[in-house]
Amino acid sequence: LSDGKIVAIKKFTKVGESQLNVIINEVVLLSQINHRNVVKLLGCCLETEVPLLVYEYVPNGTLAQHIHNPNEEFPITWEMRLQIAADIANALAYMHSSSWMPILHRDIKSSNILQNP
């Protein structure tokens, strides 16, 4: 960004009107989530045929990369794994019950879990 902040961009393929409505609903829901274990949606561009969602950048890769990378100097200990599992459960509980409309992720897997510093 102009202030030097690094962000992550989710770029969709060309979408039709019905798909755009689904994305707009996603933006409405995501814009209301405020939880320390859920990546924040910072903005979006829905004015083109190729929508963009702008998220905060999480620099440390995915849980899958950390668990399955045999060359990593600092492997994730079992204690760290337990904390990560608790954080995931906490975020899911929030998404399922704390917002005005329950949000179901439907694709929880280690490659979708980003690691904070």
PASEBA-1860 file (N, C-alpha, C; in nm, 3 decimals):
! residues 117
1> LSDGKIVA> 0.084/-0.119/0.000/0.000/0.000/0.000/0.088/0.125/0.000 ~ 0.028/0.239/-0.017/0.105/0.364/-0.023/0.180/0.394/0.105 ~ 0.132/0.341/0.218/0.201/0.363/0.346/0.306/0.256/0.375 ~ 0.329/0.165/0.279/0.429/0.060/0.298/0.375/-0.067/0.360 ~ 0.250/-0.065/0.398/0.190/-0.183/0.461/0.173/-0.294/0.357 ~ 0.210/-0.416/0.395/0.194/-0.531/0.308/0.059/-0.596/0.337 ~ -0.014/-0.629/0.232/-0.144/-0.694/0.246/-0.149/-0.818/0.159 ~ -0.249/-0.901/0.181/-0.273/-1.018/0.097/-0.397/-0.990/0.013
9> IKKFTKVG> -0.391/-1.021/-0.114/-0.502/-0.998/-0.206/-0.559/-1.132/-0.252 ~ -0.688/-1.149/-0.235/-0.757/-1.266/-0.291/-0.822/-1.219/-0.420 ~ -0.773/-1.271/-0.532/-0.823/-1.231/-0.663/-0.909/-1.344/-0.719 ~ -1.033/-1.313/-0.748/-1.124/-1.412/-0.804/-1.106/-1.417/-0.955 ~ -1.154/-1.523/-1.015/-1.161/-1.528/-1.160/-1.281/-1.443/-1.203 ~ -1.297/-1.424/-1.329/-1.410/-1.346/-1.379/-1.540/-1.408/-1.326 ~ -1.627/-1.325/-1.269/-1.749/-1.376/-1.208/-1.872/-1.313/-1.273 ~ -1.981/-1.386/-1.264/-2.111/-1.336/-1.309/-2.184/-1.269/-1.195
17> ESQLNVII> -2.304/-1.222/-1.222/-2.381/-1.149/-1.122/-2.416/-1.235/-1.000 ~ -2.454/-1.361/-1.021/-2.490/-1.446/-0.907/-2.368/-1.475/-0.820 ~ -2.253/-1.498/-0.882/-2.131/-1.521/-0.805/-2.089/-1.394/-0.730 ~ -2.109/-1.279/-0.793/-2.076/-1.153/-0.728/-2.161/-1.132/-0.604 ~ -2.288/-1.171/-0.609/-2.374/-1.161/-0.492/-2.324/-1.247/-0.377 ~ -2.272/-1.366/-0.408/-2.215/-1.453/-0.305/-2.093/-1.385/-0.242 ~ -2.009/-1.325/-0.325/-1.890/-1.256/-0.275/-1.929/-1.136/-0.190 ~ -2.030/-1.062/-0.231/-2.077/-0.947/-0.153/-2.127/-0.994/-0.016
25> NEVVLLSQ> -2.200/-1.105/-0.012/-2.245/-1.160/0.117/-2.126/-1.198/0.203 ~ -2.022/-1.256/0.142/-1.901/-1.292/0.215/-1.835/-1.167/0.273 ~ -1.829/-1.061/0.196/-1.769/-0.936/0.243/-1.847/-0.880/0.361 ~ -1.980/-0.882/0.352/-2.063/-0.832/0.461/-2.035/-0.910/0.589 ~ -2.030/-1.043/0.579/-2.003/-1.125/0.697/-1.862/-1.103/0.750 ~ -1.763/-1.108/0.661/-1.623/-1.095/0.704/-1.593/-0.959/0.764 ~ -1.660/-0.856/0.717/-1.634/-0.722/0.769/-1.681/-0.706/0.913 ~ -1.763/-0.797/0.961/-1.814/-0.789/1.097/-1.739/-0.878/1.195
33> INHRNVVK> -1.643/-0.955/1.145/-1.566/-1.044/1.231/-1.449/-0.968/1.291 ~ -1.435/-0.977/1.422/-1.322/-0.916/1.490/-1.273/-1.013/1.597 ~ -1.179/-1.097/1.558/-1.125/-1.198/1.648/-0.976/-1.211/1.623 ~ -0.898/-1.226/1.727/-0.752/-1.227/1.713/-0.701/-1.345/1.632 ~ -0.779/-1.450/1.617/-0.737/-1.568/1.542/-0.800/-1.578/1.404 ~ -0.862/-1.471/1.358/-0.923/-1.470/1.225/-0.862/-1.354/1.146 ~ -0.811/-1.384/1.026/-0.750/-1.282/0.942/-0.852/-1.173/0.911 ~ -0.810/-1.047/0.926/-0.901/-0.935/0.906/-0.915/-0.897/0.759
41> LLGCCLET> -1.039/-0.877/0.718/-1.067/-0.822/0.585/-1.050/-0.671/0.595 ~ -0.959/-0.615/0.514/-0.931/-0.472/0.519/-1.009/-0.392/0.416 ~ -1.044/-0.457/0.306/-1.115/-0.385/0.202/-1.147/-0.476/0.086 ~ -1.209/-0.419/-0.016/-1.245/-0.498/-0.134/-1.264/-0.407/-0.254 ~ -1.262/-0.466/-0.370/-1.297/-0.398/-0.494/-1.393/-0.490/-0.568 ~ -1.517/-0.446/-0.578/-1.621/-0.527/-0.640/-1.676/-0.462/-0.766 ~ -1.608/-0.360/-0.815/-1.657/-0.283/-0.929/-1.616/-0.341/-1.064 ~ -1.535/-0.443/-1.065/-1.490/-0.502/-1.191/-1.542/-0.644/-1.203
49> EVPLLVYE> -1.517/-0.707/-1.317/-1.558/-0.846/-1.337/-1.469/-0.943/-1.259 ~ -1.356/-0.892/-1.209/-1.262/-0.973/-1.131/-1.252/-0.912/-0.992 ~ -1.338/-0.954/-0.898/-1.338/-0.896/-0.764/-1.207/-0.924/-0.690 ~ -1.174/-0.833/-0.599/-1.056/-0.846/-0.515/-1.095/-0.825/-0.370 ~ -1.042/-0.909/-0.281/-1.058/-0.889/-0.138/-0.919/-0.862/-0.081 ~ -0.908/-0.764/0.007/-0.781/-0.724/0.065/-0.781/-0.764/0.213 ~ -0.684/-0.849/0.249/-0.673/-0.900/0.386/-0.542/-0.853/0.449 ~ -0.539/-0.856/0.583/-0.411/-0.834/0.649/-0.316/-0.946/0.606
57> YVPNGTLA> -0.188/-0.915/0.601/-0.088/-1.013/0.559/-0.035/-1.086/0.682 ~ -0.033/-1.218/0.675/0.022/-1.301/0.783/0.147/-1.367/0.726 ~ 0.267/-1.326/0.772/0.392/-1.360/0.704/0.451/-1.498/0.729 ~ 0.403/-1.572/0.824/0.475/-1.694/0.863/0.428/-1.822/0.796 ~ 0.356/-1.813/0.688/0.315/-1.934/0.616/0.200/-2.006/0.683 ~ 0.174/-2.126/0.634/0.060/-2.204/0.683/0.105/-2.308/0.784 ~ 0.009/-2.358/0.858/0.036/-2.466/0.952/0.089/-2.589/0.879 ~ 0.034/-2.618/0.762/0.080/-2.733/0.683/0.228/-2.721/0.650
65> QHIHNPNE> 0.272/-2.602/0.611/0.414/-2.582/0.579/0.502/-2.609/0.701 ~ 0.459/-2.565/0.817/0.539/-2.583/0.938/0.541/-2.729/0.985 ~ 0.430/-2.797/0.971/0.423/-2.936/1.017/0.497/-3.031/0.923 ~ 0.485/-3.008/0.793/0.536/-3.104/0.695/0.671/-3.069/0.635 ~ 0.734/-2.961/0.681/0.863/-2.920/0.626/0.976/-2.981/0.708 ~ 1.039/-3.088/0.658/1.142/-3.156/0.737/1.271/-3.076/0.752 ~ 1.290/-2.971/0.672/1.412/-2.891/0.679/1.401/-2.772/0.773 ~ 1.288/-2.756/0.835/1.267/-2.640/0.920/1.356/-2.647/1.044
73> EFPITWEM> 1.423/-2.537/1.076/1.514/-2.533/1.191/1.439/-2.537/1.323 ~ 1.321/-2.479/1.326/1.245/-2.472/1.451/1.109/-2.540/1.432 ~ 1.104/-2.670/1.450/0.977/-2.741/1.430/0.874/-2.702/1.537 ~ 0.750/-2.721/1.504/0.642/-2.691/1.598/0.635/-2.805/1.700 ~ 0.651/-2.769/1.826/0.646/-2.870/1.932/0.502/-2.915/1.954 ~ 0.486/-3.024/2.028/0.350/-3.071/2.057/0.276/-2.971/2.145 ~ 0.347/-2.901/2.232/0.284/-2.798/2.314/0.232/-2.684/2.225 ~ 0.311/-2.645/2.127/0.268/-2.540/2.033/0.149/-2.589/1.950
81> RLQIAADI> 0.151/-2.715/1.910/0.040/-2.770/1.831/-0.090/-2.768/1.912 ~ -0.080/-2.799/2.040/-0.198/-2.796/2.127/-0.253/-2.654/2.136 ~ -0.164/-2.555/2.149/-0.208/-2.416/2.155/-0.273/-2.373/2.024 ~ -0.216/-2.415/1.913/-0.273/-2.384/1.781/-0.413/-2.444/1.769 ~ -0.428/-2.570/1.813/-0.559/-2.636/1.808/-0.661/-2.560/1.894 ~ -0.618/-2.515/2.012/-0.707/-2.438/2.100/-0.745/-2.305/2.035 ~ -0.649/-2.239/1.969/-0.678/-2.113/1.901/-0.777/-2.134/1.786 ~ -0.760/-2.243/1.712/-0.852/-2.274/1.602/-0.992/-2.298/1.658
89> ANALAYMH> -1.002/-2.377/1.764/-1.132/-2.405/1.825/-1.197/-2.277/1.876 ~ -1.117/-2.189/1.934/-1.168/-2.062/1.985/-1.223/-1.977/1.871 ~ -1.150/-1.970/1.760/-1.196/-1.891/1.645/-1.324/-1.950/1.585 ~ -1.330/-2.083/1.575/-1.450/-2.147/1.521/-1.570/-2.125/1.612 ~ -1.549/-2.134/1.742/-1.659/-2.110/1.836/-1.711/-1.967/1.820 ~ -1.620/-1.873/1.804/-1.660/-1.734/1.781/-1.742/-1.722/1.653 ~ -1.691/-1.780/1.545/-1.760/-1.769/1.417/-1.896/-1.837/1.419 ~ -1.908/-1.944/1.494/-2.034/-2.019/1.499/-2.138/-1.953/1.590
97> SSSWMPIL> -2.094/-1.878/1.690/-2.191/-1.832/1.789/-2.186/-1.684/1.825 ~ -2.078/-1.615/1.799/-2.066/-1.478/1.851/-2.109/-1.370/1.754 ~ -2.122/-1.401/1.629/-2.165/-1.298/1.535/-2.316/-1.305/1.517 ~ -2.373/-1.203/1.454/-2.519/-1.197/1.439/-2.571/-1.309/1.351 ~ -2.484/-1.361/1.262/-2.523/-1.473/1.177/-2.410/-1.576/1.182 ~ -2.438/-1.697/1.227/-2.331/-1.797/1.236/-2.260/-1.817/1.102 ~ -2.128/-1.828/1.109/-2.047/-1.847/0.989/-1.982/-1.984/0.997 ~ -2.002/-2.065/0.894/-1.941/-2.197/0.886/-1.829/-2.193/0.784
105> HRDIKSSN> -1.708/-2.230/0.824/-1.592/-2.221/0.735/-1.599/-2.326/0.624 ~ -1.626/-2.448/0.657/-1.644/-2.561/0.564/-1.518/-2.608/0.493 ~ -1.402/-2.554/0.530/-1.279/-2.600/0.466/-1.160/-2.585/0.562 ~ -1.178/-2.633/0.685/-1.071/-2.625/0.783/-0.968/-2.733/0.752 ~ -0.847/-2.691/0.724/-0.735/-2.782/0.701/-0.607/-2.706/0.728 ~ -0.499/-2.778/0.749/-0.374/-2.714/0.790/-0.322/-2.614/0.687 ~ -0.352/-2.633/0.561/-0.307/-2.537/0.459/-0.389/-2.408/0.459 ~ -0.500/-2.405/0.532/-0.581/-2.283/0.545/-0.560/-2.213/0.679
113> ILQNP> -0.470/-2.266/0.761/-0.441/-2.205/0.890/-0.310/-2.127/0.877 ~ -0.318/-1.994/0.890/-0.199/-1.910/0.879/-0.137/-1.892/1.016 ~ -0.004/-1.885/1.019/0.069/-1.877/1.145/0.114/-1.735/1.174 ~ 0.076/-1.684/1.290/0.121/-1.553/1.335/0.263/-1.563/1.387 ~ 0.333/-1.448/1.388/0.470/-1.449/1.444/0.471/-1.486/1.590
END
